[in-house]
Amino acid sequence: MELVGVSHGLTLQELIRWEALATSLGAKHWRVYDTGIPAFDAKTSEVSEVSNSHYEFGGYLAGSLGVQSEGPYVIVNSTVFQTRSLWAWKWILRSPDGFKAPIYGDATPSPDPHIEEIPHPYYASWIFLVRDREALKAFSDALDRVLGTVTPVPSPAYAAYLQRWLEPRSRLYGWHGTKTSKALARKKQTIQWEHRLSKELWPLGIQSFAKYSPWHAMAQFLDKIHRHWASFAKY
């Protein structure tokens, strides 16, 4: 197994957590792609600095092109340490059941099946498990197509959904990041890329982690608790 991590402004403390995750997964190779500026003491041989022009998606693409093994590959961003149940996901990724699909993702039901831009389900773009180099090539090509195409103007229904998600009225719904115009624009773009990437991955045979491990539903439940706790902690 090979671990491809993506971070933004990597610290030494986080780098240590990446190394521990790689060890826990039995990854023979691992590397962190930083779309920001890593701390001085985090600039090691396992860290590569990449452009932030496509945010974490640019890190995924760089990581896909820089692997050292024949797979499988875990491609994941640093939210795994922040708003996810790390121990549950480590349990899933160490599952002995084997691969029945070329790519696995964190399948999430569409909030509104009538919105054309949102696949049902779509795959949350924080983590992917890719079987081998052939599947990784297909994954990176799909990602390249998404990032190389101008994002279409959203339909009225999709635009309304994005507005509700980015500026929610409840702590139990939506995104609770920094509400600056720059941060909102970034998050809006990454949500649209996430949905478009899901559409690109459908023909490639992506499957839910639920098809890979029976513990996926539990991990999603625990993730929801982590995210809600994080949103409450901000107020």
N, C-alpha and C positions, 0 to 999 in steps of 0.2 A: 504494500500500500504506500501511496505517496500523498503527503499533505500539502495543499496549496492554500495558504492563508492570505487574507487581504485585510489591511489595516489602514488607518489614517492618523499619522502622528504617533508612531509606535514608541512605547516607553520600554525601558529595560524590564520592568515588572510584567508587562504584557508579553514581551518576548519570552520570558521564562515560562509563562503559561502556554505559549505556543509550543515550546520545546516539550513541556510536560504532556500536552495533548498528543503530539507526535509519538512520544514514547508509549503513552497509554494505548494508542491505536496500533502500535507495532509498525509504524511507518519507517521504512528504510531511508526515505528521502523526505525532506520537508523544506519549505521556503516561505517567507512572508514577503508579500509585495505591498509596499507602503505608498499610498497615493498622496501622502503629506510629506512631512519632514521628520524622520525618526530622530529620537533623542541621541545625543552623542554616544552614550554608552550602549545604545541599541543598534549601532551600525556594525553589524557582524557579517560574516560570510554567508549567513542564512537569510539576509535581508536584501531586497532589491527595491530601489526607489523608482517609481513609475509616475507618469503624468496623472494629474487629477482631472483632466479634461472630460473624462467619462466616469468619474467617481469610482465606486467600487467595481463597476462593470469593466472599466479599463484594467483594473487589477486582475479580474477573472481572465480577461483575454491574454494579458501578459503572462499570467501563471500557466494558462493552457499551452502557451507556446514555449514555455521554459522548463517543462517537466524533464526528469532524468530517467524515468523507468517506463516499463510497459503497462503500468497500472496495477490495480485500480487506483483512482484518484478521488480524494475528498477535496472539494473546492468550497471554501467557507470563509465568511468574513468575521470580523471581531465581535459582532453582536452575540456570537456563541458564548462569550464570556460575560455579556452584559444583560441580555434580556431572554436568555434561553436556559433550559435545564441541562447543563453541561453533562452531568453524570448520565442522564437518560439518553442523550444523543451519543455518548461514547458507547453505551450499551447497544444501541441500534447499529452503529457503525462496525462494531465487533461481531455482529450477527454471523453465525456460521451457515446460514441457509443458502448462501451463494447467489449468484446473479441470474435472474431470469429476464432482465431487461438491460439495454445498454446504458441507460441513464435513470437515476432515481432523483426525485425532488420532493420538497415539502408541500404536498398538494393541499390547496385551500379552496373551499367552495366559493363560487362567485357571489358577491353580495347582491347581485341582481342579474339573473340569467338573460334579461332582456337587453342588457347593455352589450352591444356587439363587440366592443373593444376588450372586454374582460372574458377570457376563456372560462369554461366551467368543467373541471376546476382549473385554477391557475396555479403556478408553482412559485411559492415565495422564494425570492432570489438570493437568500442568505446562505443557502447550502445546496450542493449537488454532489452526487456520488456517481462517478463515471467509470465504466467497466474496463476499458482498454484504450489504446492509442487510436484505433479506428473510430470508436465512439467519441473520443476526445476531439478528434479532428472535425467530426460532424458538429459537435457542441460549439467549438470555437468558430467554425464557419457560420453557424446560426447567429452567434453573438456578434460576429463581425458584420453580418447583414443588418442586424438591428441597429448597431451603433453607426453604421455607414449610411443610414437612410434618415432623411428629415422626418421628425416625429409629426404625424398628421394632426390637423386641427381636430380636437375631440368633438364628438357629437354632443348635443345639449345634455343628454342624459349622463354621459360620461363626465362632462365638465361639472355637472351638478354633484356627481359622486365624488370627484376629486376635491371639490370645494368642501363638502361635508367631512371628508376624511382628514383633510389638512387643517381644518379649523373646526374641530368637533365641539359640541356643546356639553359633552359628557366625558368624564374621565375614563369611562368604561368602553369608549369607542374612539377610533381614529388615532392619529399621530400626535404625539405630545412632545415633539422636539422644539428647538428654538424657533420662535415665530418671527424671525427677520425675513425680509423680502428675499434675500439670497438663499437662506435655508429653505424657505417655502418653494422657491423655484427649483432648487436642487431636488427636493423630495418629490415634487410633482413630476419632474423628468424621470427620476428613477422608478417611480410607480408605473409610468407609461412604458418604460423600457422593460420592466418586469413582466407586464402583461403581453407585450409584443414578443418577448423572448419565449414565453410559454407557448404562444401560437407557433413559433418557429420550431419548438422542440416536440410538439405533438407528432408530426410526421416521422420523427426520428425514433419514436417508440418509448418516450419517457414514461415512467410509471411512478406512482406514489410510493413513498417509503413504507406505506402500509402493506405493499406487495412484497417488501423485502424483510420486514420485521413486524411481529405482532405488537411490538411496544410503541409503535408510532403514535397511536391515539393517546396513549398515556403521556408521551413526550409533548404533544401538542397541548394537552390539558395543562401540564406543568409550565409550559412556555407562556400560556395565557396568564397564569398566576404571576409569573415573573414580570410580564409586561404591565399588568395592572398595578402590581406593587411599585414598579418603577414610576408609573404615571402619578400614583398617589404620593410618592416620596417627593415629587417636585413641588407639591402644594403645601 
